[in-house]
Amino acid sequence: MLRFLTRSIPGRILAALLSIYVATYLATALVVYSGVRASILESDAASLEQLADLKYGQLANVFGALATDLTAWSKLDVMNDLVSGDIDKRVTRSLEELKQLYKLTGDIYAFDASGKLLASSRGGRRSGPTDRLPQKWQNHERRLVLVDKDSDPMTGAEVVTFEIPVYGRFDSSYRIGTLVMTYPWSSVERLLFGLEGGIVLLERGERARVLAASPADLVARAGAERIRSQAEGVVGDLVIGRSLSKSGLIGGWQVVTLHDTDSATRPLRWVALELLLLGLFLGVPIIFLGRWLSKRLTAPIAELTRVVSEIADTDRLDARAPVPPSDELGSLARSFNRMTDHLERVARERERYLNELSGLNQTLEAKIAARTEELEAAMRAQQRLIGDISHEIKSPLARLSMALGLARVAPEGGRQRQFERIESEVENIAALASELLTLARLEGAAPPPAFAPLDLDLLVGEILDDAAFEKPDRAADLRRPDPARDGGGIVVVGNADLLRRAIENIVRNALFYTAAGTAVALGLARREDGAVVVTVTDQGPGVAEAALPHLFEPFYRVDEARARDTGGTGIGLAICQRVVQLHGGAVRARNNRPHGLVVEIDLPGAPGDAEAAAAVSPRRSGTAPS
């Protein structure tokens, strides 16, 4: 075989074909393998960075919640008992109840101003080997302080410690003690670990120590220097991701995620093997085809060589080389032209397919990017709404818990006041839940509300009558639409109950946030394009310009005049905005001149006049989510 490949023209042609095939196939396979491997490692690095940010965010959220709780507990009235040495054990009971209520995995300790342990969530004055405030727990600042991973002097376990000074309610500058809460380090590790790959919790700065790491073999192979070097991406035989630097309680910490490159690229080994087998499989028919083709191409030359040799040996000038029915060169040219035409058609088809595929990819990428942005915005809105709901419910729950505690210790004759306070807080929570349910149903819009033509003049009149009935002391401040000026018989297509609720929320807000004697005017108008504009104008304090775009967000409250102490659940305007959007309209707010606030509702108008208004939906009709 080797002699055939090296000493004959067909063999050399076959060897050249095989060399081209092997070189091309190996180069293509190497480029594909390298590109796929680099893409996999790059994707793995991005995933590890996202995982590090996620773990850091989870840890920051847990510590932030604990810090918020501890700050709130330090301001409880019961903490004033630290001055008297907690004689009646109220502080001890409160700490035990807080630990049980919040399901804390650590402990809470209360020390007086001299550093003596007075109470703990574990019960009793002495909860460990010492009854004095440890040196490393002493906080000389007025704010909450986080102590990094260290042993608990009370239990000996590894913990993270939160410390905050306690000041008297009777004098905010008089320090009466220290409140300390521990969080088990095992809980931190459970929060971080448990996923495939390695995770390291690193303390940055001068100390630059590893606080937690798992698994040990992967972290040991990475090495402490490589972990502390802030290198990320593909580093040697590892893929490293790091959380972004942030401020806060754990601003000095960083989560580092590790992954073995061999593990990340393990699936490529099977791809390489399959490429090799495919190359061998394709090589067999190429060998047979090349040998046959090389002999066929050199057959005329061999025949000519035979004839020339015959003439040279015999000196016969009449020897002729056989001429095939068609010229070989002409046939080769025609075959080449046909092949060229075929390749050109294939190239054009390929280019067209590539252009179509590129267009499809761009369209798909644009849709994916838009959908991703929508999902991220929805997730941010959902997280913000959940946080706002938690904040709104937490305060009445805390007051409810405090009222229950006071009711338990109050004398028989003094419990009624606490029960009334409990009833009030329950009503507040129920009202908030009802408003949230309404907002959720409006967001889902399933089933959709029933729409019908309705007379907006009649609806506005009913709303103003109801407002005057609810607040008779403000009836004289209400200004009704002037039919002669604003136009009568304004008809829109919508749901009467939903529109009533939306406009009522704005009118009530105007009455609640303005003083008695301040005019609140409600106007109706039809624009040239047929749209209907409902305006509610007051002469109150107005709203800061920066706050206007946020007025219709759930639980958004403006400081100063428009504050929580005026009542409401905080989502009335959000419901109003959703109702208007369901009707195909828009709502906006702007400051009045010289002062006050103007809220405008744009609604699509319906053709009609005063006679048509008489045949529209009856008073107080329609179906609205509840």
TORTOR-312711 format. One record per residue (C-alpha): x, z, y. Coordinates in pm, whole numbers, padded with zeros to 5 digits, always signed. Example, Ala and Ser with C-alpha at 12.3 -4.5 7.8 and 13.67 -1.06 7.14 Angstrom:
<rs>
+01230+00780-00450 +01367+00714-00106 
</rs>
This chain:
<rs>
+00000+00000+00000 +00284+00087+00236 +00458-00242+00160 +00134-00429+00233 +00098-00255+00568 +00457-00320+00682 +00562-00660+00538 +00254-00879+00574 +00058-00998+00874 -00279-00880+00731 -00123-00541+00662 +00013-00513+01014 -00327-00607+01159 -00491-00346+00938 -00229-00086+01037 -00285-00163+01405 -00662-00129+01364 -00622+00202+01181 -00379+00334+01444 -00617+00244+01726 -00908+00403+01543 -00721+00727+01466 -00577+00763+01817 -00911+00689+01986 -01107+00914+01757 -00862+01205+01788 -00846+01174+02169 -01225+01161+02196 -01268+01454+01960 -01005+01657+02149 -01167+01587+02488 -01511+01675+02354 -01383+01990+02185 -01189+02104+02495 -01480+02034+02729 -01733+02214+02512 -01497+02509+02465 -01433+02539+02840 -01806+02514+02910 -01887+02784+02654 -01620+03019+02792 -01734+02957+03151 -02095+03026+03053 -01986+03337+02865 -01792+03460+03172 -02097+03411+03395 -02316+03593+03143 -02070+03882+03124 -02063+03909+03505 -02444+03919+03515 -02444+04180+03237 -02194+04393+03430 -02409+04373+03744 -02718+04458+03540 -02557+04764+03379 -02419+04877+03714 -02762+04833+03873 -02931+05034+03596 -02677+05313+03637 -02713+05308+04018 -03093+05319+03991 -03086+05618+03755 -02839+05810+03975 -03028+05713+04290 -03353+05845+04145 -03185+06171+04041 -03029+06210+04386 -03365+06148+04554 -03534+06404+04329 -03264+06666+04389 -03284+06612+04766 -03660+06661+04756 -03631+06974+04539 -03379+07129+04777 -03645+07120+05050 -03917+07296+04849 -04056+07612+05007 -03980+07807+04691 -03606+07762+04757 -03638+08014+05041 -03647+08279+04765 -03269+08228+04727 -03235+08450+05035 -03405+08739+04853 -03215+08678+04529 -03517+08523+04348 -03655+08866+04265 -03989+08736+04136 -03822+08451+03937 -04015+08184+04124 -03706+07966+04161 -03629+08000+03789 -03981+07903+03693 -03976+07611+03935 -03648+07480+03791 -03783+07509+03437 -04103+07330+03536 -03910+07054+03717 -03690+06996+03413 -03994+06975+03187 -04199+06766+03431 -03924+06510+03498 -03795+06527+03137 -03440+06591+03252 -03165+06571+02992 -02935+06790+03200 -02977+07126+03371 -03047+07252+03724 -02867+07554+03873 -02945+07744+04193 -02673+07950+04363 -02713+08169+04670 -02499+08136+04981 -02227+08358+04834 -02199+08134+04524 -02381+08366+04285 -02593+08205+04014 -02956+08313+04070 -03159+08070+03861 -03131+07776+03624 -03358+07548+03426 -03220+07713+03111 -03376+08046+03210 -03214+08374+03305 -02951+08453+03565 -02652+08392+03341 -02658+08050+03173 -02292+08013+03084 -01951+08178+03079 -01968+08247+03452 -02232+08346+03705 -02037+08218+04006 -02040+07873+04165 -01740+07691+04008 -01469+07572+04243 -01523+07204+04158 -01895+07240+04233 -01846+07381+04581 -01984+07141+04841 -01886+07204+05204 -02080+06907+05339 -02442+06893+05452 -02527+06602+05226 -02560+06545+04854 -02231+06496+04670 -02166+06337+04328 -01890+06483+04110 -01748+06226+03868 -01719+06276+03495 -01599+06629+03420 -01675+06920+03189 -01971+07148+03265 -01833+07501+03328 -02165+07641+03208 -02195+07455+02876 -01858+07289+02822 -02020+06945+02778 -01906+06638+02970 -02145+06569+03257 -02191+06406+03595 -02285+06660+03861 -02506+06627+04170 -02468+06900+04436 -02664+06954+04754 -02668+07246+05000 -03000+07425+05051 -03100+07525+05403 -03377+07763+05501 -03710+07626+05608 -03713+07890+05881 -03377+07766+06019 -03249+07421+05924 -02892+07519+06017 -02883+07831+05799 -02745+07759+05453 -02909+07979+05190 -02754+07836+04875 -02654+07538+04664 -02862+07334+04418 -02671+07170+04133 -02801+06925+03871 -02603+06797+03572 -02654+06469+03391 -02501+06444+03039 -02225+06190+03006 -02371+06093+02668 -02678+05964+02854 -02450+05749+03071 -02287+05604+02759 -02625+05536+02597 -02728+05349+02910 -02410+05138+02908 -02336+05078+02542 -02529+04921+02256 -02479+04548+02318 -02246+04299+02152 -01902+04288+02310 -01710+04550+02501 -01817+04753+02803 -01585+04966+03017 -01685+05200+03299 -01389+05205+03539 -01321+05439+03829 -01150+05237+04100 -00919+05357+04373 -00602+05562+04345 -00706+05732+04021 -00816+05405+03854 -00910+05569+03528 -01133+05452+03243 -01440+05675+03229 -01606+05522+02922 -01527+05235+02687 -01675+05076+02375 -01580+04947+02122 -01242+05117+02110 -01054+04840+01924 -01157+04564+02165 -01082+04780+02470 -00744+04882+02325 -00654+04519+02264 -00749+04433+02624 -00515+04702+02754 -00559+04938+03047 -00347+04726+03282 -00552+04413+03224 -00876+04609+03278 -00749+04767+03602 -00599+04442+03734 -00941+04316+03857 -00881+03993+03664 -01199+03818+03554 -01312+03506+03375 -01100+03381+03083 -00790+03601+03069 -00575+03525+02767 -00776+03585+02450 -01054+03769+02636 -01345+03679+02861 -01390+03946+03131 -01683+04005+03366 -01694+04261+03647 -01974+04405+03856 -01966+04337+04229 -01833+04605+04461 -02114+04807+04617 -02155+05121+04822 -02354+05430+04733 -02315+05727+04504 -02124+05528+04243 -01957+05288+04485 -01621+05387+04338 -01727+05282+03987 -01714+04938+03831 -01863+04808+03506 -01631+04574+03313 -01764+04364+03022 -01535+04210+02759 -01579+03942+02497 -01334+03800+02246 -01273+03427+02303 -01260+03374+01926 -01607+03523+01892 -01737+03314+02180 -01597+02988+02041 -01656+03057+01671 -01937+02796+01647 -01689+02530+01765 -01490+02565+01442 -01775+02413+01248 -01801+02138+01510 -01431+02058+01469 -01467+02045+01090 -01768+01816+01119 -01577+01588+01357 -01291+01567+01107 -01522+01488+00816 -01703+01228+01027 -01372+01063+01113 -01271+01045+00745 -01614+00913+00650 -01596+00638+00911 -01235+00555+00819 -01314+00439+00461 -01537+00141+00552 -01303+00057+00839 -01011+00022+00593 -01199-00217+00362 -01344-00415+00650 -01007-00442+00823 -00832-00564+00508 -01095-00828+00444 -01101-00939+00805 -00721-00957+00833 -00701-01181+00525 -00980-01401+00657 -00815-01438+00997 -00477-01529+00845 -00615-01763+00574 -00579-02080+00788 -00224-01980+00875 -00147-01917+00508 -00291-02255+00415 -00089-02421+00691 +00222-02239+00568 +00159-02367+00215 +00121-02723+00338 +00432-02697+00557 +00629-02553+00265 +00504-02828+00038 +00613-03092+00289 +00952-02925+00330 +01006-02896-00044 +00878-03238-00145 +00931-03433+00178 +00583-03570+00130 +00461-03682+00472 +00117-03760+00343 +00037-03398+00275 -00246-03283+00490 -00385-02945+00563 -00751-02916+00474 -00972-02910+00778 -01278-02692+00752 -01616-02830+00859 -01584-02654+01193 -01281-02574+01402 -01165-02213+01345 -01056-02169+01706 -01386-02309+01832 -01574-02085+01597 -01364-01793+01713 -01438-01879+02077 -01808-01910+02008 -01805-01584+01818 -01616-01417+02101 -01867-01548+02355 -02154-01424+02147 -01985-01089+02114 -01923-01079+02490 -02284-01164+02562 -02396-00897+02321 -02161-00638+02468 -02279-00724+02821 -02640-00676+02718 -02549-00349+02553 -02361-00237+02867 -02655-00324+03092 -02892-00136+02866 -02653+00155+02852 -02619+00161+03233 -02996+00150+03273 -03039+00430+03023 -02769+00635+03196 -02936+00587+03536 -03273+00685+03396 -03119+00984+03222 -02939+01086+03542 -03265+01062+03736 -03442+01267+03473 -03162+01524+03480 -03178+01552+03859 -03556+01587+03851 -03533+01844+03576 -03259+02037+03757 -03464+02036+04078 -03771+02162+03893 -03569+02425+03710 -03406+02538+04036 -03743+02555+04211 -03899+02740+03920 -03602+02976+03899 -03630+03050+04270 -04004+03115+04230 -03942+03345+03934 -03667+03533+04118 -03891+03572+04423 -04176+03692+04199 -03944+03939+04025 -03816+04069+04358 -04173+04102+04486 -04278+04276+04164 -03984+04516+04178 -04053+04589+04545 -04426+04643+04471 -04346+04874+04179 -04107+05071+04399 -04366+05094+04676 -04637+05203+04431 -04405+05467+04286 -04324+05590+04636 -04692+05602+04738 -04803+05784+04421 -04505+06019+04406 -04594+06206+04725 -04956+06293+04630 -04841+06378+04278 -04577+06612+04418 -04834+06773+04647 -05077+06793+04355 -04813+06961+04142 -04731+07203+04422 -05101+07280+04474 -05140+07348+04104 -04842+07581+04116 -04984+07762+04417 -05326+07783+04253 -05174+07953+03951 -05013+08225+04156 -05277+08253+04431 -05523+08542+04427 -05877+08474+04312 -06013+08441+04664 -05741+08200+04780 -05766+07941+04504 -06055+07745+04659 -05830+07600+04927 -05581+07481+04666 -05862+07329+04458 -05988+07144+04764 -05638+07015+04826 -05611+06904+04462 -05944+06724+04492 -05825+06549+04810 -05503+06431+04646 -05695+06305+04340 -05927+06110+04572 -05623+05959+04749 -05473+05849+04417 -05808+05707+04301 -05848+05512+04626 -05496+05373+04590 -05564+05272+04228 -05888+05098+04332 -05710+04902+04605 -05430+04807+04366 -05686+04686+04110 -05856+04475+04377 -05523+04325+04483 -05430+04253+04119 -05759+04075+04054 -05722+03872+04370 -05369+03775+04269 -05493+03668+03924 -05810+03504+04063 -05968+03498+03714 -06257+03447+03708 -06259+03274+04048 -06505+03412+04303 -06829+03225+04372 -06828+03030+04699 -07133+02924+04899 -07209+02825+05259 -07252+03133+05480 -07327+03200+05846 -07016+03360+05990 -07208+03481+06301 -07442+03689+06085 -07154+03822+05876 -06957+03928+06184 -07266+04098+06326 -07312+04298+06005 -06945+04401+06009 -06969+04527+06368 -07294+04714+06289 -07124+04882+05994 -06820+04970+06205 -07043+05123+06474 -07226+05323+06207 -06903+05450+06049 -06748+05547+06384 -07033+05610+06630 -06786+05751+06882 -06623+05405+06902 -06944+05197+06908 -06912+05142+07283 -06558+05005+07235 -06670+04717+07009 -06705+04374+07172 -06924+04118+06994 -06879+03740+07001 -07058+03560+07282 -07261+03272+07125 -07272+03092+07459 -06895+03103+07488 -06775+03105+07127 -07046+02875+06987 -07327+02977+06753 -07424+02872+06404 -07068+02868+06266 -07086+02799+05891 -06803+02829+05638 -06793+02791+05261 -06673+03109+05096 -06755+03440+04933 -06944+03671+05166 -06824+03998+05012 -06459+03890+05012 -06468+03770+05372 -06658+04084+05475 -06388+04300+05319 -06106+04101+05481 -06254+04114+05834 -06362+04480+05791 -06004+04580+05705 -05876+04426+06027 -06155+04579+06240 -06101+04922+06083 -05727+04900+06143 -05792+04813+06507 -06023+05117+06542 -05793+05352+06350 -05478+05257+06540 -05627+05266+06892 -05750+05559+07095 -06112+05615+07193 -06209+05409+07494 -05984+05118+07392 -06176+04791+07359 -06175+04610+07022 -06309+04254+07054 -06412+04021+06771 -06432+03650+06853 -06539+03327+06677 -06438+02973+06765 -06433+02626+06611 -06133+02403+06671 -06146+02027+06721 -06034+01968+06363 -06338+02163+06235 -06147+02478+06136 -06297+02818+06224 -06088+03089+06394 -06185+03458+06372 -05992+03681+06614 -05975+04061+06635 -05815+04178+06961 -05732+04532+07069 -05559+04686+07368 -05366+04944+07165 -04992+05010+07144 -04918+04683+06963 -04647+04626+06701 -04276+04557+06729 -04199+04184+06711 -03969+04236+06414 -04252+04401+06218 -04515+04129+06273 -04407+03906+05979 -04430+04207+05742 -04775+04343+05841 -04947+04177+05545 -04700+04299+05282 -04825+04571+05044 -04741+04927+05160 -04566+04808+05474 -04613+05064+05752 -04496+05046+06110 -04341+05356+06265 -04478+05542+06567 -04844+05453+06644 -04928+05273+06317 -04815+05540+06072 -04936+05697+05750 -05107+05990+05924 -05390+05761+06040 -05510+05709+05682 -05546+05409+05451 -05375+05304+05131 -05131+05057+05284 -05257+04743+05106 -05571+04660+05304 -05399+04385+05502 -05239+04247+05183 -05589+04217+05033 -05704+04050+05356 -05425+03793+05335 -05500+03715+04969 -05874+03673+05043 -05801+03431+05327 -05559+03235+05106 -05827+03209+04833 -06049+03047+05097 -05779+02795+05187 -05701+02962+05517 -05424+03161+05682 -05397+03492+05867 -05137+03587+06129 -05074+03859+06385 -04925+03848+06733 -04891+04093+07018 -05147+04085+07296 -05050+04071+07660 -04983+04308+07831 -05026+04527+07523 -05223+04543+07203 -05249+04330+06890 -05431+04006+06806 -05507+03913+06443 -05626+03555+06384 -05792+03424+06067 -05809+03046+06019 -06077+02925+05776 -06177+02571+05676 -06507+02495+05849 -06821+02351+05690 -07041+02091+05863 -07356+02257+05995 -07541+02392+06294 -07783+02671+06369 -08054+02515+06145 -07809+02485+05857 -07700+02844+05908 -08057+02960+05840 -08037+02817+05487 -07700+02963+05385 -07616+03268+05172 -07840+03573+05226 -07706+03885+05386 -07456+04089+05186 -07443+03839+04899 -07167+03695+04687 -06940+03825+04417 -06603+03976+04491 -06342+04142+04276 -06374+04515+04270 
</rs>
